[in-house]
Amino acid sequence: MLLAEMDFRPKLDTGSEVPIYRQLYEQIAEQIRTGQLGRGERLPATRELAGQLGLNRTTVSAAYELLESEGLIAGQVGRGSFVTGGSVRLDWVGVLDRAEAPAPAPASPGRGVISFAVSRPSRKLFPLESFRAAARKVLEREDLADILQLGSPAGFEPLRRYLLEEARAQGIAGVGDDLIVTNGCQQAMDLIGRVLVRAGDAVAVEDPVYPGLKNLLTGIGAQLCAVPCGQEGMDPGALERVLERERPRLVVVTSNFQNPTGGTLPLGARRAIADAARRTGVPVIENDAYGELRYSGEALPAIKQLDETGGTVLLRSFSKVSFPGLRVGWALGPRPLIERLRAAKEASDLHTDQLSQAVLLEFAQSGQLELHRRRVLRAGEERLEATLEACKEFLPLGSKWTRPEGGMNVWVRLPEPLDAGDLLARAQRAGVAYLPGRYFSVARFEAGALRLSFAGLSVEEIRRGMEILGAVLKAEMETAAVPREPSPAMV
């Protein structure tokens, strides 16, 4: 059956912004997808259909080309174009439940924009020659073929032993503890979620919280119980109330330099959290991805060190202090749980890349990791100081910000009526980017909140970026302060 025989009369609007060829394509495609044109049926020749519809032949040809690119028709030399697709095409929009999709991240700020939006180390600090030397040494090893072979889901065994011995030397690993190497802390958290959390389970988290964790937990159907978090990390009193009221499946807490606030739990708060979790029998997942980045103040014992009952799992990573692209982290916890995580990892991806693990181990054992960490700490201290000074110099009166002792992030609260989300596009056009607070919110939405991630920028970029941001914010404040004429009354 031909389109002409179906009395096909497309509604083509010459005044529409949609090109005529596109309108024709969409309407023929609809005929095919709804089954009104079946597989194997022939379409009129382009010249013939153009004549019927009073169109230029090139317009019809363009529509046919789109149909062919979509797999809906196929042209055969000397015979014409035939329907090949139809209602059998899967409706992916229907298959994917859009209600479950996480909040989209803001668009990339583009080139030439000073971006405070990404929490990562500066690539300019990477000791590439030292890394190349470590890589060459591994590539020259006699057991290289074994490294390149399939390995254990628990991780490259020499690295796993090294990390476990380090944890024991620091007094962090208990008698019944074991360790698994993962693709960063994010995968460790994902595996824990798969093993411990079921849809509908409550999980206590910081508010504001790292968006990757929020999206991960909501993606598996967890109900997030927000615990306020600020300059001194998670509020232990509020957590205790959540534990008593909600009985969550687990608690996820950042002990050092929380993302996004930069807050660190004082010793008393660490003890209180460990005690509250022990009394209620709730496991604690201690995310310590930033712990090695302390620029000032005294290092504090991990919650895991203070927990004598074995109820805490510690997550750490090489990503923040060395090379995030290698994606090597680990989880330290009770052996029964680690064994379940190992099984879950084997089902997911078999194991983390062994070559990366071997090179990182060589880099660490050669002493180069510690040398690099010291450089990172010096640079981080300078960048943090520059950020805090720039906040004081350039942000509008009434702004508040955290004062971390380490990490990569500073949390800013702008004065009313400024809305960090609304102002982002304007700031990007001016040449600076950041992450608005809405991406980190669990239960408390703060319109004026934003995160400044400073570690990947030079001191000069930080000052220039903050100067630009300050000018944008102050201009908006001045606009908001201008009194407006009242609207005339309607009578």
C-alpha positions as CSV (number, residue, x, y, z in Angstrom):
1,M,0.0,0.0,0.0
2,L,1.4,3.4,-1.0
3,L,1.1,6.6,0.9
4,A,-1.1,7.9,-1.9
5,E,-3.5,5.0,-1.6
6,M,-3.9,5.8,2.1
7,D,-5.0,9.3,1.2
8,F,-2.1,10.6,3.1
9,R,-2.5,14.3,3.6
10,P,0.3,15.6,5.8
11,K,-0.4,18.9,7.6
12,L,2.5,21.1,6.6
13,D,2.8,24.5,8.2
14,T,4.9,26.8,6.1
15,G,4.8,29.4,8.9
16,S,6.3,27.1,11.4
17,E,9.9,27.3,12.6
18,V,10.2,23.5,12.0
19,P,11.4,23.0,8.4
20,I,8.9,21.4,5.9
21,Y,11.2,18.4,5.3
22,R,11.3,17.8,9.1
23,Q,7.5,18.1,9.4
24,L,7.1,15.6,6.5
25,Y,9.6,13.2,8.1
26,E,7.8,13.3,11.5
27,Q,4.4,12.6,10.0
28,I,5.6,9.7,7.8
29,A,7.5,8.3,10.8
30,E,4.3,8.4,12.8
31,Q,2.5,6.4,10.1
32,I,5.2,3.8,10.3
33,R,5.4,3.6,14.1
34,T,1.7,3.3,14.6
35,G,1.5,0.4,12.0
36,Q,-0.5,2.3,9.4
37,L,2.4,1.6,7.1
38,G,3.7,-1.9,7.6
39,R,7.1,-3.5,7.1
40,G,7.8,-4.1,3.4
41,E,5.4,-1.5,2.0
42,R,6.7,0.8,-0.6
43,L,6.7,4.6,-0.4
44,P,6.1,6.8,-3.5
45,A,9.2,8.0,-5.4
46,T,10.4,11.4,-4.3
47,R,9.4,13.0,-7.5
48,E,5.9,11.5,-7.3
49,L,5.3,12.5,-3.7
50,A,6.7,16.0,-4.3
51,G,4.2,16.4,-7.2
52,Q,1.3,15.2,-5.0
53,L,2.1,17.5,-2.2
54,G,3.3,20.5,-4.3
55,L,6.8,20.4,-2.8
56,N,10.3,20.6,-4.2
57,R,11.7,17.2,-4.8
58,T,14.8,18.0,-2.6
59,T,12.4,18.6,0.4
60,V,11.0,15.1,0.0
61,S,14.5,13.6,-0.5
62,A,15.6,15.3,2.8
63,A,12.7,13.7,4.6
64,Y,13.4,10.3,3.2
65,E,17.1,10.6,4.2
66,L,16.1,11.2,7.8
67,L,13.7,8.2,7.7
68,E,16.5,6.1,6.4
69,S,19.0,7.3,9.0
70,E,16.4,6.3,11.7
71,G,16.1,2.8,10.2
72,L,12.5,3.3,9.3
73,I,12.9,2.9,5.5
74,A,15.5,1.6,3.1
75,G,16.1,2.6,-0.5
76,Q,16.6,-0.1,-3.2
77,V,18.1,0.9,-6.5
78,G,15.6,0.8,-9.3
79,R,12.7,-0.2,-7.0
80,G,12.1,2.7,-4.6
81,S,12.0,3.1,-0.8
82,F,10.5,0.4,1.5
83,V,9.4,0.4,5.1
84,T,11.8,-1.5,7.3
85,G,11.0,-0.2,10.8
86,G,7.7,0.3,12.5
87,S,5.9,-0.4,15.8
88,V,8.5,-3.0,16.7
89,R,10.9,-0.2,17.7
90,L,11.4,-0.1,21.5
91,D,10.2,3.0,23.2
92,W,13.1,3.8,25.4
93,V,11.4,6.9,26.9
94,G,8.7,4.6,28.1
95,V,11.1,1.9,29.4
96,L,13.2,4.4,31.4
97,D,11.4,5.7,34.4
98,R,12.2,9.4,34.2
99,A,10.9,9.9,37.7
100,E,13.9,7.9,39.0
101,A,16.5,10.0,37.1
102,P,18.8,12.0,39.4
103,A,18.9,15.8,39.1
104,P,21.0,16.7,36.1
105,A,24.3,18.4,36.8
106,P,24.7,22.0,35.5
107,A,26.1,22.3,32.0
108,S,29.8,22.4,31.5
109,P,31.0,26.0,31.9
110,G,33.0,25.9,28.7
111,R,36.5,27.0,27.8
112,G,37.8,30.2,29.3
113,V,35.7,30.0,32.4
114,I,37.3,29.8,35.8
115,S,35.5,26.9,37.4
116,F,35.1,26.3,41.1
117,A,32.6,23.6,40.2
118,V,34.7,20.4,40.3
119,S,36.3,19.0,43.5
120,R,39.6,17.5,42.2
121,P,43.3,18.1,42.5
122,S,45.3,20.3,40.1
123,R,46.7,18.4,37.1
124,K,49.6,20.8,37.2
125,L,50.8,19.1,40.4
126,F,50.9,15.6,39.0
127,P,54.5,14.3,39.3
128,L,54.5,12.8,35.8
129,E,58.1,11.8,35.6
130,S,57.9,10.0,38.9
131,F,54.7,8.3,37.8
132,R,56.3,7.3,34.5
133,A,59.3,5.8,36.4
134,A,56.9,3.8,38.6
135,A,55.0,2.6,35.5
136,R,58.2,1.6,33.7
137,K,59.3,-0.4,36.7
138,V,56.1,-2.3,36.8
139,L,56.1,-2.9,33.1
140,E,59.6,-4.4,33.4
141,R,58.6,-6.9,36.1
142,E,58.8,-10.6,35.5
143,D,55.3,-11.2,36.8
144,L,53.8,-8.6,34.5
145,A,51.8,-11.3,32.7
146,D,50.2,-12.2,36.0
147,I,49.3,-8.5,36.7
148,L,47.6,-8.3,33.3
149,Q,45.7,-11.5,34.0
150,L,42.3,-11.7,35.7
151,G,42.7,-11.1,39.4
152,S,41.0,-11.2,42.7
153,P,37.8,-9.2,43.3
154,A,39.3,-8.1,46.6
155,G,42.1,-6.3,44.8
156,F,45.7,-6.7,43.7
157,E,47.0,-8.8,46.5
158,P,50.3,-6.9,47.2
159,L,48.4,-3.6,47.3
160,R,45.7,-5.1,49.5
161,R,48.3,-6.4,52.0
162,Y,50.1,-3.0,51.9
163,L,47.0,-1.1,52.8
164,L,45.9,-3.5,55.5
165,E,49.3,-3.4,57.1
166,E,49.3,0.4,57.0
167,A,45.8,0.4,58.7
168,R,47.1,-2.0,61.4
169,A,50.1,0.2,62.0
170,Q,47.9,3.2,62.4
171,G,45.6,1.3,64.9
172,I,42.6,1.5,62.5
173,A,42.2,-2.1,61.5
174,G,40.8,-4.4,64.2
175,V,41.4,-8.1,64.8
176,G,38.5,-9.2,62.7
177,D,38.9,-6.6,59.9
178,D,39.6,-7.1,56.2
179,L,40.0,-4.8,53.2
180,I,38.7,-4.7,49.6
181,V,40.1,-2.5,46.8
182,T,37.5,-0.7,44.8
183,N,37.1,1.8,41.9
184,G,37.2,4.8,44.3
185,C,35.1,5.4,47.3
186,Q,32.0,5.8,45.1
187,Q,32.1,2.1,44.1
188,A,32.8,1.1,47.7
189,M,29.6,3.0,48.7
190,D,27.7,1.4,45.8
191,L,28.7,-2.1,46.8
192,I,27.7,-1.4,50.4
193,G,24.4,-0.1,49.2
194,R,23.7,-3.2,47.2
195,V,24.6,-5.5,50.1
196,L,23.0,-3.6,53.0
197,V,20.2,-1.5,51.6
198,R,16.9,-2.5,50.1
199,A,14.2,-0.2,48.4
200,G,12.4,1.7,51.1
201,D,15.1,1.4,53.7
202,A,16.1,4.6,55.6
203,V,19.7,5.8,55.5
204,A,20.9,8.7,57.6
205,V,23.1,11.2,55.6
206,E,24.5,14.6,56.0
207,D,22.5,17.6,54.8
208,P,24.0,19.1,52.6
209,V,25.6,16.0,51.1
210,Y,27.8,15.1,48.2
211,P,25.4,14.7,45.1
212,G,27.1,11.4,44.0
213,L,26.1,9.8,47.3
214,K,22.6,11.2,47.2
215,N,22.0,10.0,43.7
216,L,23.4,6.6,44.4
217,L,21.2,6.0,47.5
218,T,18.0,7.3,46.0
219,G,18.8,5.3,42.9
220,I,18.5,2.0,44.9
221,G,15.3,3.2,46.5
222,A,16.6,4.4,49.9
223,Q,14.7,6.9,51.9
224,L,17.2,9.6,53.0
225,C,17.1,10.9,56.6
226,A,18.7,14.3,56.6
227,V,21.1,15.2,59.5
228,P,22.2,18.8,59.6
229,C,25.9,19.3,58.7
230,G,28.0,22.4,59.1
231,Q,31.4,23.7,60.1
232,E,31.9,20.9,62.6
233,G,30.4,18.2,60.4
234,M,27.3,16.1,61.1
235,D,25.3,17.2,64.2
236,P,25.5,14.2,66.6
237,G,22.5,15.3,68.6
238,A,20.3,15.4,65.5
239,L,21.7,12.1,64.4
240,E,20.8,10.5,67.7
241,R,17.2,11.7,67.3
242,V,17.1,10.3,63.7
243,L,18.5,6.9,65.0
244,E,15.8,6.7,67.7
245,R,13.0,7.8,65.5
246,E,13.8,6.3,62.1
247,R,16.0,3.3,62.9
248,P,17.9,3.7,59.6
249,R,19.6,0.8,57.9
250,L,22.9,2.7,58.2
251,V,24.6,6.0,58.8
252,V,26.9,7.6,56.2
253,V,29.2,10.3,57.7
254,T,32.3,12.2,56.5
255,S,34.8,12.6,59.3
256,N,37.2,15.0,57.7
257,F,36.6,18.0,55.3
258,Q,33.1,17.1,54.3
259,N,31.9,17.7,50.8
260,P,30.5,20.3,50.3
261,T,30.9,22.2,53.6
262,G,34.5,21.3,54.4
263,G,33.5,20.6,58.0
264,T,35.4,18.2,60.2
265,L,33.9,16.3,63.2
266,P,35.5,17.2,66.5
267,L,36.7,14.3,68.7
268,G,33.7,14.6,71.0
269,A,31.3,14.4,68.0
270,R,33.1,11.3,66.7
271,R,32.7,9.6,70.0
272,A,29.1,10.6,70.3
273,I,28.3,9.2,66.8
274,A,30.0,6.0,67.5
275,D,28.2,5.6,70.8
276,A,24.8,6.4,69.4
277,A,25.2,4.0,66.5
278,R,26.4,1.3,69.0
279,R,23.3,1.8,71.2
280,T,20.9,1.5,68.3
281,G,22.8,-1.3,66.4
282,V,23.1,0.8,63.2
283,P,26.3,0.4,61.1
284,V,28.4,3.5,60.4
285,I,30.0,4.1,57.0
286,E,32.8,6.6,57.5
287,N,33.7,8.3,54.3
288,D,37.2,9.6,54.6
289,A,38.2,10.4,51.1
290,Y,39.7,13.8,52.0
291,G,41.4,12.8,55.3
292,E,45.0,13.0,53.9
293,L,44.5,16.7,52.9
294,R,44.9,18.3,56.3
295,Y,46.6,21.7,56.0
296,S,46.4,22.9,59.6
297,G,45.3,21.7,63.0
298,E,45.8,18.3,64.6
299,A,44.8,15.0,63.0
300,L,42.0,13.2,64.8
301,P,41.4,9.5,65.2
302,A,38.9,8.0,62.8
303,I,35.5,7.0,64.1
304,K,36.5,3.4,63.2
305,Q,39.4,3.7,65.7
306,L,37.0,4.8,68.4
307,D,34.5,2.1,67.7
308,E,35.3,-1.0,69.8
309,T,32.3,-3.0,68.6
310,G,33.2,-3.4,64.9
311,G,30.2,-1.5,63.6
312,T,32.1,1.0,61.4
313,V,33.3,0.6,57.8
314,L,36.1,3.1,56.7
315,L,36.3,4.2,53.1
316,R,39.5,5.8,51.8
317,S,41.0,6.6,48.4
318,F,44.1,7.6,46.5
319,S,42.0,9.9,44.3
320,K,42.2,13.1,46.2
321,V,45.9,13.0,47.0
322,S,47.4,11.4,43.9
323,F,45.7,10.6,40.5
324,P,41.9,10.5,40.4
325,G,41.9,9.1,36.9
326,L,43.2,5.7,38.3
327,R,40.1,5.3,40.4
328,V,41.7,3.3,43.3
329,G,40.0,3.4,46.7
330,W,39.3,0.8,49.4
331,A,36.9,-0.2,52.2
332,L,38.1,-1.5,55.6
333,G,35.6,-3.3,57.8
334,P,34.5,-6.5,59.4
335,R,35.5,-9.6,57.5
336,P,31.9,-11.0,57.0
337,L,30.9,-7.7,55.3
338,I,34.0,-7.4,53.2
339,E,33.4,-10.9,51.9
340,R,29.9,-10.0,50.8
341,L,31.3,-6.8,49.2
342,R,33.9,-9.0,47.4
343,A,31.1,-11.2,46.0
344,A,29.1,-8.1,44.9
345,K,32.2,-6.7,43.2
346,E,32.8,-9.9,41.4
347,A,29.3,-9.8,40.1
348,S,29.7,-6.2,39.0
349,D,33.1,-5.9,37.3
350,L,35.2,-8.8,38.5
351,H,38.0,-6.6,39.9
352,T,39.6,-3.2,39.8
353,D,42.3,-2.7,37.2
354,Q,45.4,-4.5,38.5
355,L,47.9,-2.5,36.4
356,S,46.8,0.8,38.1
357,Q,47.0,-0.8,41.5
358,A,50.5,-2.2,40.8
359,V,51.8,1.2,39.6
360,L,50.2,3.0,42.6
361,L,51.8,0.4,45.0
362,E,55.2,1.0,43.3
363,F,54.7,4.8,43.5
364,A,53.9,4.5,47.2
365,Q,56.6,2.1,48.2
366,S,59.2,4.2,46.4
367,G,58.5,7.1,48.6
368,Q,57.2,9.2,45.7
369,L,53.6,9.2,47.0
370,E,54.6,10.8,50.3
371,L,56.7,13.4,48.5
372,H,53.8,14.2,46.2
373,R,51.4,14.4,49.2
374,R,53.7,17.1,50.8
375,R,53.6,19.1,47.6
376,V,49.8,18.8,47.4
377,L,49.5,19.9,51.1
378,R,51.6,23.0,50.5
379,A,49.7,23.9,47.4
380,G,46.3,23.2,49.0
381,E,47.1,25.4,52.0
382,E,48.0,28.3,49.7
383,R,44.8,27.8,47.6
384,L,42.6,27.5,50.7
385,E,44.1,30.6,52.2
386,A,43.6,32.5,48.9
387,T,40.0,31.4,48.7
388,L,39.2,32.5,52.2
389,E,40.9,35.8,51.7
390,A,39.1,36.3,48.4
391,C,35.7,35.5,50.0
392,K,36.4,38.3,52.6
393,E,37.5,40.7,49.9
394,F,35.1,40.2,47.1
395,L,31.8,38.6,48.4
396,P,29.0,41.0,49.3
397,L,28.4,42.1,52.8
398,G,26.4,39.6,54.8
399,S,27.9,36.5,53.1
400,K,29.1,33.7,55.3
401,W,31.5,30.8,54.6
402,T,33.1,27.9,56.3
403,R,36.8,27.9,57.3
404,P,38.0,24.3,56.7
405,E,41.4,23.1,57.9
406,G,41.8,21.0,54.8
407,G,40.1,19.3,51.9
408,M,39.0,20.9,48.6
409,N,35.8,22.8,49.3
410,V,34.4,26.0,51.0
411,W,30.7,26.3,51.6
412,V,29.3,29.8,51.0
413,R,25.9,31.3,52.1
414,L,25.0,34.5,50.3
415,P,22.8,37.1,51.8
416,E,19.1,37.5,50.8
417,P,17.7,37.9,48.3
418,L,20.5,36.3,46.2
419,D,19.8,32.9,44.7
420,A,22.9,31.0,43.7
421,G,21.0,28.8,41.3
422,D,19.4,31.7,39.5
423,L,22.8,33.5,39.2
424,L,24.8,30.7,37.9
425,A,24.2,31.4,34.2
426,R,25.0,35.0,34.7
427,A,28.2,34.1,36.5
428,Q,29.2,31.7,33.7
429,R,28.7,34.4,31.1
430,A,31.0,36.7,33.1
431,G,33.6,33.9,33.2
432,V,33.2,32.0,36.5
433,A,31.4,28.8,37.5
434,Y,30.4,27.1,40.8
435,L,27.9,24.6,42.1
436,P,24.7,25.9,43.6
437,G,23.5,24.5,46.9
438,R,20.4,22.9,45.5
439,Y,22.6,20.0,44.1
440,F,23.6,19.1,47.7
441,S,20.3,19.6,49.5
442,V,18.5,16.7,51.2
443,A,15.8,18.3,53.3
444,R,17.0,21.9,53.8
445,F,17.0,24.0,50.6
446,E,19.2,27.1,50.9
447,A,18.8,29.3,47.9
448,G,21.9,31.4,48.6
449,A,24.2,28.5,49.2
450,L,27.0,27.4,46.8
451,R,30.2,25.3,46.9
452,L,33.6,26.7,45.9
453,S,36.1,23.9,45.0
454,F,39.5,25.5,45.0
455,A,42.1,22.7,44.8
456,G,42.2,22.5,41.0
457,L,42.9,26.2,40.5
458,S,46.0,28.4,40.9
459,V,46.1,31.2,43.4
460,E,45.8,33.7,40.5
461,E,42.8,31.9,39.1
462,I,41.1,31.8,42.5
463,R,41.6,35.6,43.0
464,R,40.4,36.5,39.5
465,G,37.5,34.1,39.7
466,M,36.3,35.4,43.0
467,E,36.7,39.0,41.8
468,I,34.4,38.2,38.9
469,L,31.9,36.4,41.1
470,G,31.9,39.2,43.6
471,A,31.1,41.7,40.9
472,V,28.2,39.6,39.6
473,L,26.8,39.2,43.1
474,K,27.2,42.9,44.1
475,A,25.5,44.0,40.8
476,E,22.6,41.7,41.6
477,M,22.4,43.1,45.1
478,E,22.3,46.7,43.8
479,T,19.6,45.8,41.3
480,A,17.5,44.1,44.1
481,A,17.9,47.2,46.3
482,V,16.5,49.6,43.7
483,P,12.9,50.6,44.8
484,R,10.3,49.9,42.2
485,E,7.3,52.0,41.3
486,P,4.1,50.5,42.6
487,S,1.8,49.2,39.9
488,P,-1.2,51.4,39.3
489,A,-4.4,50.2,40.9
490,M,-6.9,48.6,38.6
491,V,-10.4,50.2,39.1
